[in-house]
C-alpha cells in the first residue's frame, strides 16, 4: 500500500511540478541572454518586450495556480472522505 502511494505521489508531483519548473528554467534562460532585441523601432520593441513579460509570467501564474488548485482539491476530497 505504501509503495503504491509513493508511486502516485511521484507521478502526480512530476505531472504538476515539472511544467512549472521547466517554465521557470526557460524564464531564467531568456533572462541570461544579454542582447535579446528585435529589429523593430525602439518604441515598438519596448511594447513587445513588456507584452512578452506579461505573457511569460501569466503562463507561470497559470502553472502555479494549477498546482494550488490540485492541492485544494486533494485536501477537500480527503476531508469529505
C-alpha positions in Angstrom: 0.0 0.0 0.0 2.8 2.5 0.9 4.7 1.7 -2.3 1.6 2.5 -4.4 1.1 5.7 -2.5 4.7 6.8 -3.0 4.4 6.0 -6.7 1.3 8.1 -7.0 2.9 11.0 -5.2 5.9 10.9 -7.5 3.8 10.7 -10.7 1.4 13.5 -9.5 4.4 15.6 -8.4 6.1 15.2 -11.7 2.9 15.8 -13.7 2.1 19.0 -11.9 5.5 20.4 -10.8 7.7 19.6 -13.8 6.0 22.0 -16.2 6.3 24.9 -13.7 9.9 24.1 -13.0 10.7 23.8 -16.7 8.9 27.1 -17.5 10.9 28.8 -14.7 14.1 27.5 -16.2 13.0 28.9 -19.6 12.4 32.3 -18.0 15.9 32.2 -16.4 17.4 31.1 -19.7 15.8 34.1 -21.5 17.0 36.5 -18.8 20.6 35.4 -19.3 20.6 36.3 -23.0 22.4 39.7 -23.0 21.2 41.4 -26.2 17.8 39.9 -26.9 16.5 42.6 -29.2 14.3 42.7 -32.3 14.7 44.8 -35.4 11.6 46.8 -34.6 11.8 50.5 -33.8 12.6 51.3 -30.2 9.1 52.1 -29.0 7.6 49.1 -30.6 10.4 46.9 -29.3 9.7 48.2 -25.8 6.0 47.4 -26.1 6.8 44.0 -27.5 9.1 43.3 -24.5 6.5 44.4 -22.0 3.8 42.2 -23.6 6.3 39.4 -23.6 7.0 39.8 -19.9 3.3 39.8 -19.2 2.7 36.6 -21.2 5.6 34.7 -19.8 4.7 35.5 -16.2 1.0 34.9 -16.9 1.8 31.4 -18.1 3.9 30.8 -14.9 1.0 32.0 -12.8 -1.3 29.6 -14.5 1.1 26.7 -13.9 1.4 27.6 -10.3 -2.3 28.0 -9.9 -2.8 24.6 -11.4 -0.6 23.2 -8.6 -2.5 25.2 -6.0 -5.9 24.1 -7.2 -4.8 20.4 -7.2 -3.7 20.8 -3.6 -7.0 22.4 -2.5 -9.0 19.7 -4.4 -6.9 16.9 -2.8 -7.5 18.3 0.7 -11.2 18.8 0.2 -11.6 15.2 -1.1 -9.6 13.9 1.9 -11.8 15.9 4.3 -15.0 14.7 2.7 -14.0 11.0 2.9 
